Amino acid sequence: MLQMVFKTMNLAWRALVVAIGYTLALIVSGMLLGILGLLQGDMNADAAPSFLWMFFGAVIMGLTM
């Protein structure tokens, strides 16, 4: 019984670390895209470059995680 509790706690802290890492990666990537000026606020502008950079950022985050 005690072994099952330890397994559950082990899984819980690992899931928490992954969730925090993913959230921080999203925050940092949003900040970097904003600093580089790749986040567009104008709805009439071409959004393709922004989506392309966000796609590459998501691929890099996925490979990192």
HTML snippet that shows the backbone in 3Dmol.js (N, CA, C, O; Angstrom):
<script src="https://3Dmol.org/build/3Dmol-min.js"></script>
<div id="view" style="width:600px;height:400px;position:relative"></div>
<script>
const pdb = `
ATOM      1  N   MET A   1       0.823  -1.194   0.000  1.00  0.00           N
ATOM      2  CA  MET A   1       0.000   0.000   0.000  1.00  0.00           C
ATOM      3  C   MET A   1       0.869   1.261   0.000  1.00  0.00           C
ATOM      4  O   MET A   1       0.603   2.218  -0.727  1.00  0.00           O
ATOM      5  N   LEU A   2       1.896   1.238   0.819  1.00  0.00           N
ATOM      6  CA  LEU A   2       2.779   2.391   0.908  1.00  0.00           C
ATOM      7  C   LEU A   2       3.539   2.614  -0.398  1.00  0.00           C
ATOM      8  O   LEU A   2       3.829   3.749  -0.775  1.00  0.00           O
ATOM      9  N   GLN A   3       3.852   1.528  -1.071  1.00  0.00           N
ATOM     10  CA  GLN A   3       4.558   1.636  -2.360  1.00  0.00           C
ATOM     11  C   GLN A   3       3.672   2.319  -3.397  1.00  0.00           C
ATOM     12  O   GLN A   3       4.170   3.087  -4.221  1.00  0.00           O
ATOM     13  N   MET A   4       2.368   2.052  -3.369  1.00  0.00           N
ATOM     14  CA  MET A   4       1.446   2.678  -4.313  1.00  0.00           C
ATOM     15  C   MET A   4       1.347   4.188  -4.054  1.00  0.00           C
ATOM     16  O   MET A   4       1.233   4.970  -4.997  1.00  0.00           O
ATOM     17  N   VAL A   5       1.389   4.591  -2.803  1.00  0.00           N
ATOM     18  CA  VAL A   5       1.355   6.012  -2.460  1.00  0.00           C
ATOM     19  C   VAL A   5       2.606   6.700  -2.996  1.00  0.00           C
ATOM     20  O   VAL A   5       2.521   7.790  -3.561  1.00  0.00           O
ATOM     21  N   PHE A   6       3.768   6.068  -2.823  1.00  0.00           N
ATOM     22  CA  PHE A   6       5.005   6.651  -3.327  1.00  0.00           C
ATOM     23  C   PHE A   6       5.011   6.744  -4.848  1.00  0.00           C
ATOM     24  O   PHE A   6       5.504   7.725  -5.404  1.00  0.00           O
ATOM     25  N   LYS A   7       4.473   5.741  -5.523  1.00  0.00           N
ATOM     26  CA  LYS A   7       4.382   5.780  -6.994  1.00  0.00           C
ATOM     27  C   LYS A   7       3.488   6.931  -7.444  1.00  0.00           C
ATOM     28  O   LYS A   7       3.813   7.642  -8.395  1.00  0.00           O
ATOM     29  N   THR A   8       2.367   7.111  -6.758  1.00  0.00           N
ATOM     30  CA  THR A   8       1.432   8.178  -7.101  1.00  0.00           C
ATOM     31  C   THR A   8       2.063   9.548  -6.873  1.00  0.00           C
ATOM     32  O   THR A   8       1.918  10.445  -7.703  1.00  0.00           O
ATOM     33  N   MET A   9       2.758   9.710  -5.760  1.00  0.00           N
ATOM     34  CA  MET A   9       3.421  10.983  -5.472  1.00  0.00           C
ATOM     35  C   MET A   9       4.531  11.257  -6.484  1.00  0.00           C
ATOM     36  O   MET A   9       4.718  12.400  -6.902  1.00  0.00           O
ATOM     37  N   ASN A  10       5.262  10.223  -6.879  1.00  0.00           N
ATOM     38  CA  ASN A  10       6.325  10.365  -7.874  1.00  0.00           C
ATOM     39  C   ASN A  10       5.747  10.834  -9.209  1.00  0.00           C
ATOM     40  O   ASN A  10       6.286  11.743  -9.841  1.00  0.00           O
ATOM     41  N   LEU A  11       4.664  10.216  -9.629  1.00  0.00           N
ATOM     42  CA  LEU A  11       4.014  10.607 -10.879  1.00  0.00           C
ATOM     43  C   LEU A  11       3.451  12.026 -10.778  1.00  0.00           C
ATOM     44  O   LEU A  11       3.524  12.790 -11.741  1.00  0.00           O
ATOM     45  N   ALA A  12       2.899  12.377  -9.635  1.00  0.00           N
ATOM     46  CA  ALA A  12       2.296  13.696  -9.463  1.00  0.00           C
ATOM     47  C   ALA A  12       3.343  14.806  -9.562  1.00  0.00           C
ATOM     48  O   ALA A  12       3.099  15.806 -10.237  1.00  0.00           O
ATOM     49  N   TRP A  13       4.491  14.665  -8.917  1.00  0.00           N
ATOM     50  CA  TRP A  13       5.479  15.742  -8.984  1.00  0.00           C
ATOM     51  C   TRP A  13       6.104  15.826 -10.359  1.00  0.00           C
ATOM     52  O   TRP A  13       6.462  16.918 -10.800  1.00  0.00           O
ATOM     53  N   ARG A  14       6.246  14.702 -11.051  1.00  0.00           N
ATOM     54  CA  ARG A  14       6.771  14.759 -12.420  1.00  0.00           C
ATOM     55  C   ARG A  14       5.792  15.457 -13.358  1.00  0.00           C
ATOM     56  O   ARG A  14       6.201  16.252 -14.205  1.00  0.00           O
ATOM     57  N   ALA A  15       4.513  15.164 -13.211  1.00  0.00           N
ATOM     58  CA  ALA A  15       3.501  15.829 -14.043  1.00  0.00           C
ATOM     59  C   ALA A  15       3.467  17.323 -13.748  1.00  0.00           C
ATOM     60  O   ALA A  15       3.287  18.132 -14.658  1.00  0.00           O
ATOM     61  N   LEU A  16       3.638  17.689 -12.491  1.00  0.00           N
ATOM     62  CA  LEU A  16       3.659  19.103 -12.122  1.00  0.00           C
ATOM     63  C   LEU A  16       4.865  19.814 -12.726  1.00  0.00           C
ATOM     64  O   LEU A  16       4.741  20.946 -13.193  1.00  0.00           O
ATOM     65  N   VAL A  17       6.015  19.176 -12.722  1.00  0.00           N
ATOM     66  CA  VAL A  17       7.214  19.776 -13.313  1.00  0.00           C
ATOM     67  C   VAL A  17       7.032  19.977 -14.818  1.00  0.00           C
ATOM     68  O   VAL A  17       7.414  21.017 -15.355  1.00  0.00           O
ATOM     69  N   VAL A  18       6.457  18.996 -15.496  1.00  0.00           N
ATOM     70  CA  VAL A  18       6.227  19.115 -16.933  1.00  0.00           C
ATOM     71  C   VAL A  18       5.222  20.229 -17.220  1.00  0.00           C
ATOM     72  O   VAL A  18       5.415  21.001 -18.159  1.00  0.00           O
ATOM     73  N   ALA A  19       4.162  20.326 -16.435  1.00  0.00           N
ATOM     74  CA  ALA A  19       3.153  21.364 -16.642  1.00  0.00           C
ATOM     75  C   ALA A  19       3.751  22.754 -16.421  1.00  0.00           C
ATOM     76  O   ALA A  19       3.470  23.674 -17.189  1.00  0.00           O
ATOM     77  N   ILE A  20       4.559  22.913 -15.395  1.00  0.00           N
ATOM     78  CA  ILE A  20       5.192  24.209 -15.138  1.00  0.00           C
ATOM     79  C   ILE A  20       6.181  24.543 -16.242  1.00  0.00           C
ATOM     80  O   ILE A  20       6.251  25.690 -16.682  1.00  0.00           O
ATOM     81  N   GLY A  21       6.949  23.550 -16.699  1.00  0.00           N
ATOM     82  CA  GLY A  21       7.894  23.779 -17.789  1.00  0.00           C
ATOM     83  C   GLY A  21       7.195  24.192 -19.073  1.00  0.00           C
ATOM     84  O   GLY A  21       7.669  25.083 -19.779  1.00  0.00           O
ATOM     85  N   TYR A  22       6.078  23.557 -19.382  1.00  0.00           N
ATOM     86  CA  TYR A  22       5.323  23.893 -20.585  1.00  0.00           C
ATOM     87  C   TYR A  22       4.766  25.316 -20.497  1.00  0.00           C
ATOM     88  O   TYR A  22       4.827  26.080 -21.460  1.00  0.00           O
ATOM     89  N   THR A  23       4.227  25.655 -19.334  1.00  0.00           N
ATOM     90  CA  THR A  23       3.686  26.993 -19.151  1.00  0.00           C
ATOM     91  C   THR A  23       4.768  28.057 -19.271  1.00  0.00           C
ATOM     92  O   THR A  23       4.560  29.087 -19.912  1.00  0.00           O
ATOM     93  N   LEU A  24       5.919  27.814 -18.659  1.00  0.00           N
ATOM     94  CA  LEU A  24       7.015  28.773 -18.761  1.00  0.00           C
ATOM     95  C   LEU A  24       7.525  28.892 -20.199  1.00  0.00           C
ATOM     96  O   LEU A  24       7.887  29.982 -20.642  1.00  0.00           O
ATOM     97  N   ALA A  25       7.553  27.776 -20.923  1.00  0.00           N
ATOM     98  CA  ALA A  25       7.989  27.821 -22.319  1.00  0.00           C
ATOM     99  C   ALA A  25       7.028  28.659 -23.158  1.00  0.00           C
ATOM    100  O   ALA A  25       7.467  29.414 -24.026  1.00  0.00           O
ATOM    101  N   LEU A  26       5.732  28.538 -22.914  1.00  0.00           N
ATOM    102  CA  LEU A  26       4.752  29.363 -23.627  1.00  0.00           C
ATOM    103  C   LEU A  26       4.924  30.843 -23.295  1.00  0.00           C
ATOM    104  O   LEU A  26       4.838  31.694 -24.180  1.00  0.00           O
ATOM    105  N   ILE A  27       5.164  31.145 -22.035  1.00  0.00           N
ATOM    106  CA  ILE A  27       5.342  32.536 -21.635  1.00  0.00           C
ATOM    107  C   ILE A  27       6.586  33.127 -22.282  1.00  0.00           C
ATOM    108  O   ILE A  27       6.547  34.229 -22.829  1.00  0.00           O
ATOM    109  N   VAL A  28       7.695  32.384 -22.215  1.00  0.00           N
ATOM    110  CA  VAL A  28       8.953  32.887 -22.774  1.00  0.00           C
ATOM    111  C   VAL A  28       8.863  33.033 -24.291  1.00  0.00           C
ATOM    112  O   VAL A  28       9.358  34.011 -24.850  1.00  0.00           O
ATOM    113  N   SER A  29       8.231  32.059 -24.963  1.00  0.00           N
ATOM    114  CA  SER A  29       8.115  32.165 -26.416  1.00  0.00           C
ATOM    115  C   SER A  29       7.236  33.350 -26.806  1.00  0.00           C
ATOM    116  O   SER A  29       7.513  34.016 -27.804  1.00  0.00           O
ATOM    117  N   GLY A  30       6.180  33.624 -26.038  1.00  0.00           N
ATOM    118  CA  GLY A  30       5.355  34.798 -26.305  1.00  0.00           C
ATOM    119  C   GLY A  30       6.117  36.091 -26.102  1.00  0.00           C
ATOM    120  O   GLY A  30       5.959  37.041 -26.869  1.00  0.00           O
ATOM    121  N   MET A  31       6.945  36.129 -25.066  1.00  0.00           N
ATOM    122  CA  MET A  31       7.753  37.320 -24.830  1.00  0.00           C
ATOM    123  C   MET A  31       8.765  37.519 -25.954  1.00  0.00           C
ATOM    124  O   MET A  31       8.950  38.638 -26.432  1.00  0.00           O
ATOM    125  N   LEU A  32       9.415  36.445 -26.376  1.00  0.00           N
ATOM    126  CA  LEU A  32      10.403  36.563 -27.449  1.00  0.00           C
ATOM    127  C   LEU A  32       9.763  36.987 -28.763  1.00  0.00           C
ATOM    128  O   LEU A  32      10.314  37.817 -29.486  1.00  0.00           O
ATOM    129  N   LEU A  33       8.603  36.421 -29.075  1.00  0.00           N
ATOM    130  CA  LEU A  33       7.916  36.825 -30.299  1.00  0.00           C
ATOM    131  C   LEU A  33       7.498  38.289 -30.226  1.00  0.00           C
ATOM    132  O   LEU A  33       7.542  39.001 -31.230  1.00  0.00           O
ATOM    133  N   GLY A  34       7.093  38.737 -29.045  1.00  0.00           N
ATOM    134  CA  GLY A  34       6.730  40.143 -28.890  1.00  0.00           C
ATOM    135  C   GLY A  34       7.927  41.055 -29.041  1.00  0.00           C
ATOM    136  O   GLY A  34       7.833  42.107 -29.675  1.00  0.00           O
ATOM    137  N   ILE A  35       9.059  40.663 -28.463  1.00  0.00           N
ATOM    138  CA  ILE A  35      10.277  41.475 -28.576  1.00  0.00           C
ATOM    139  C   ILE A  35      10.733  41.558 -30.028  1.00  0.00           C
ATOM    140  O   ILE A  35      11.181  42.611 -30.480  1.00  0.00           O
ATOM    141  N   LEU A  36      10.620  40.452 -30.760  1.00  0.00           N
ATOM    142  CA  LEU A  36      11.038  40.437 -32.158  1.00  0.00           C
ATOM    143  C   LEU A  36      10.026  41.112 -33.076  1.00  0.00           C
ATOM    144  O   LEU A  36      10.303  41.321 -34.257  1.00  0.00           O
ATOM    145  N   GLY A  37       8.863  41.451 -32.546  1.00  0.00           N
ATOM    146  CA  GLY A  37       7.845  42.127 -33.342  1.00  0.00           C
ATOM    147  C   GLY A  37       7.084  41.194 -34.269  1.00  0.00           C
ATOM    148  O   GLY A  37       6.529  41.633 -35.276  1.00  0.00           O
ATOM    149  N   LEU A  38       7.055  39.910 -33.935  1.00  0.00           N
ATOM    150  CA  LEU A  38       6.380  38.950 -34.799  1.00  0.00           C
ATOM    151  C   LEU A  38       4.923  38.716 -34.408  1.00  0.00           C
ATOM    152  O   LEU A  38       4.181  38.058 -35.138  1.00  0.00           O
ATOM    153  N   LEU A  39       4.513  39.252 -33.263  1.00  0.00           N
ATOM    154  CA  LEU A  39       3.105  39.164 -32.887  1.00  0.00           C
ATOM    155  C   LEU A  39       2.387  40.363 -33.483  1.00  0.00           C
ATOM    156  O   LEU A  39       2.742  41.510 -33.212  1.00  0.00           O
ATOM    157  N   GLN A  40       1.385  40.092 -34.289  1.00  0.00           N
ATOM    158  CA  GLN A  40       0.699  41.159 -35.002  1.00  0.00           C
ATOM    159  C   GLN A  40      -0.601  41.494 -34.301  1.00  0.00           C
ATOM    160  O   GLN A  40      -1.368  40.603 -33.937  1.00  0.00           O
ATOM    161  N   GLY A  41      -0.847  42.774 -34.113  1.00  0.00           N
ATOM    162  CA  GLY A  41      -2.086  43.209 -33.497  1.00  0.00           C
ATOM    163  C   GLY A  41      -3.122  43.634 -34.528  1.00  0.00           C
ATOM    164  O   GLY A  41      -4.307  43.727 -34.207  1.00  0.00           O
ATOM    165  N   ASP A  42      -2.696  43.891 -35.760  1.00  0.00           N
ATOM    166  CA  ASP A  42      -3.592  44.358 -36.812  1.00  0.00           C
ATOM    167  C   ASP A  42      -4.256  43.158 -37.475  1.00  0.00           C
ATOM    168  O   ASP A  42      -3.573  42.295 -38.026  1.00  0.00           O
ATOM    169  N   MET A  43      -5.577  43.101 -37.425  1.00  0.00           N
ATOM    170  CA  MET A  43      -6.305  41.966 -37.993  1.00  0.00           C
ATOM    171  C   MET A  43      -6.306  41.992 -39.521  1.00  0.00           C
ATOM    172  O   MET A  43      -6.548  40.957 -40.143  1.00  0.00           O
ATOM    173  N   ASN A  44      -6.044  43.139 -40.140  1.00  0.00           N
ATOM    174  CA  ASN A  44      -6.034  43.233 -41.592  1.00  0.00           C
ATOM    175  C   ASN A  44      -4.687  42.841 -42.189  1.00  0.00           C
ATOM    176  O   ASN A  44      -4.578  42.654 -43.401  1.00  0.00           O
ATOM    177  N   ALA A  45      -3.670  42.717 -41.355  1.00  0.00           N
ATOM    178  CA  ALA A  45      -2.335  42.377 -41.845  1.00  0.00           C
ATOM    179  C   ALA A  45      -2.248  40.881 -42.160  1.00  0.00           C
ATOM    180  O   ALA A  45      -3.086  40.091 -41.725  1.00  0.00           O
ATOM    181  N   ASP A  46      -1.228  40.517 -42.917  1.00  0.00           N
ATOM    182  CA  ASP A  46      -1.009  39.116 -43.271  1.00  0.00           C
ATOM    183  C   ASP A  46      -0.499  38.368 -42.043  1.00  0.00           C
ATOM    184  O   ASP A  46       0.535  38.725 -41.479  1.00  0.00           O
ATOM    185  N   ALA A  47      -1.216  37.342 -41.636  1.00  0.00           N
ATOM    186  CA  ALA A  47      -0.873  36.608 -40.421  1.00  0.00           C
ATOM    187  C   ALA A  47       0.014  35.405 -40.696  1.00  0.00           C
ATOM    188  O   ALA A  47       0.433  34.736 -39.751  1.00  0.00           O
ATOM    189  N   ALA A  48       0.315  35.105 -41.949  1.00  0.00           N
ATOM    190  CA  ALA A  48       1.095  33.910 -42.279  1.00  0.00           C
ATOM    191  C   ALA A  48       2.470  33.894 -41.623  1.00  0.00           C
ATOM    192  O   ALA A  48       2.846  32.862 -41.067  1.00  0.00           O
ATOM    193  N   PRO A  49       3.243  34.980 -41.655  1.00  0.00           N
ATOM    194  CA  PRO A  49       4.560  34.922 -40.989  1.00  0.00           C
ATOM    195  C   PRO A  49       4.453  34.669 -39.480  1.00  0.00           C
ATOM    196  O   PRO A  49       5.266  33.947 -38.903  1.00  0.00           O
ATOM    197  N   SER A  50       3.446  35.270 -38.857  1.00  0.00           N
ATOM    198  CA  SER A  50       3.271  35.071 -37.421  1.00  0.00           C
ATOM    199  C   SER A  50       2.933  33.616 -37.117  1.00  0.00           C
ATOM    200  O   SER A  50       3.491  33.029 -36.190  1.00  0.00           O
ATOM    201  N   PHE A  51       2.026  33.036 -37.888  1.00  0.00           N
ATOM    202  CA  PHE A  51       1.670  31.632 -37.673  1.00  0.00           C
ATOM    203  C   PHE A  51       2.855  30.709 -37.943  1.00  0.00           C
ATOM    204  O   PHE A  51       3.026  29.702 -37.256  1.00  0.00           O
ATOM    205  N   LEU A  52       3.662  31.041 -38.927  1.00  0.00           N
ATOM    206  CA  LEU A  52       4.837  30.231 -39.242  1.00  0.00           C
ATOM    207  C   LEU A  52       5.818  30.234 -38.071  1.00  0.00           C
ATOM    208  O   LEU A  52       6.326  29.181 -37.685  1.00  0.00           O
ATOM    209  N   TRP A  53       6.088  31.408 -37.506  1.00  0.00           N
ATOM    210  CA  TRP A  53       6.995  31.484 -36.365  1.00  0.00           C
ATOM    211  C   TRP A  53       6.410  30.790 -35.141  1.00  0.00           C
ATOM    212  O   TRP A  53       7.141  30.143 -34.391  1.00  0.00           O
ATOM    213  N   MET A  54       5.112  30.915 -34.931  1.00  0.00           N
ATOM    214  CA  MET A  54       4.486  30.232 -33.806  1.00  0.00           C
ATOM    215  C   MET A  54       4.525  28.723 -33.993  1.00  0.00           C
ATOM    216  O   MET A  54       4.665  27.986 -33.017  1.00  0.00           O
ATOM    217  N   PHE A  55       4.405  28.250 -35.228  1.00  0.00           N
ATOM    218  CA  PHE A  55       4.510  26.824 -35.511  1.00  0.00           C
ATOM    219  C   PHE A  55       5.909  26.318 -35.194  1.00  0.00           C
ATOM    220  O   PHE A  55       6.067  25.284 -34.546  1.00  0.00           O
ATOM    221  N   PHE A  56       6.935  27.050 -35.654  1.00  0.00           N
ATOM    222  CA  PHE A  56       8.316  26.649 -35.363  1.00  0.00           C
ATOM    223  C   PHE A  56       8.581  26.665 -33.861  1.00  0.00           C
ATOM    224  O   PHE A  56       9.269  25.784 -33.343  1.00  0.00           O
ATOM    225  N   GLY A  57       8.048  27.646 -33.169  1.00  0.00           N
ATOM    226  CA  GLY A  57       8.201  27.699 -31.714  1.00  0.00           C
ATOM    227  C   GLY A  57       7.551  26.507 -31.035  1.00  0.00           C
ATOM    228  O   GLY A  57       8.111  25.946 -30.093  1.00  0.00           O
ATOM    229  N   ALA A  58       6.363  26.111 -31.509  1.00  0.00           N
ATOM    230  CA  ALA A  58       5.676  24.954 -30.935  1.00  0.00           C
ATOM    231  C   ALA A  58       6.454  23.662 -31.212  1.00  0.00           C
ATOM    232  O   ALA A  58       6.527  22.785 -30.351  1.00  0.00           O
ATOM    233  N   VAL A  59       7.028  23.547 -32.400  1.00  0.00           N
ATOM    234  CA  VAL A  59       7.815  22.351 -32.723  1.00  0.00           C
ATOM    235  C   VAL A  59       9.038  22.273 -31.806  1.00  0.00           C
ATOM    236  O   VAL A  59       9.351  21.207 -31.276  1.00  0.00           O
ATOM    237  N   ILE A  60       9.724  23.394 -31.623  1.00  0.00           N
ATOM    238  CA  ILE A  60      10.897  23.410 -30.756  1.00  0.00           C
ATOM    239  C   ILE A  60      10.517  23.079 -29.321  1.00  0.00           C
ATOM    240  O   ILE A  60      11.222  22.321 -28.655  1.00  0.00           O
ATOM    241  N   MET A  61       9.398  23.646 -28.829  1.00  0.00           N
ATOM    242  CA  MET A  61       8.959  23.327 -27.473  1.00  0.00           C
ATOM    243  C   MET A  61       8.598  21.852 -27.349  1.00  0.00           C
ATOM    244  O   MET A  61       8.928  21.212 -26.350  1.00  0.00           O
ATOM    245  N   GLY A  62       7.920  21.308 -28.363  1.00  0.00           N
ATOM    246  CA  GLY A  62       7.548  19.898 -28.322  1.00  0.00           C
ATOM    247  C   GLY A  62       8.761  18.980 -28.296  1.00  0.00           C
ATOM    248  O   GLY A  62       8.787  17.992 -27.562  1.00  0.00           O
ATOM    249  N   LEU A  63       9.761  19.310 -29.097  1.00  0.00           N
ATOM    250  CA  LEU A  63      10.967  18.494 -29.110  1.00  0.00           C
ATOM    251  C   LEU A  63      11.731  18.615 -27.793  1.00  0.00           C
ATOM    252  O   LEU A  63      12.337  17.649 -27.329  1.00  0.00           O
ATOM    253  N   THR A  64      11.697  19.804 -27.196  1.00  0.00           N
ATOM    254  CA  THR A  64      12.379  20.009 -25.926  1.00  0.00           C
ATOM    255  C   THR A  64      11.694  19.234 -24.802  1.00  0.00           C
ATOM    256  O   THR A  64      12.355  18.626 -23.959  1.00  0.00           O
ATOM    257  N   MET A  65      10.384  19.263 -24.802  1.00  0.00           N
ATOM    258  CA  MET A  65       9.655  18.561 -23.737  1.00  0.00           C
ATOM    259  C   MET A  65       9.739  17.068 -23.940  1.00  0.00           C
ATOM    260  O   MET A  65       9.187  16.305 -23.146  1.00  0.00           O
TER     261      MET A  65
END
`;
const viewer = $3Dmol.createViewer("view");
viewer.addModel(pdb, "pdb");
viewer.setStyle({}, {cartoon: {color: "spectrum"}});
viewer.zoomTo();
viewer.render();
</script>
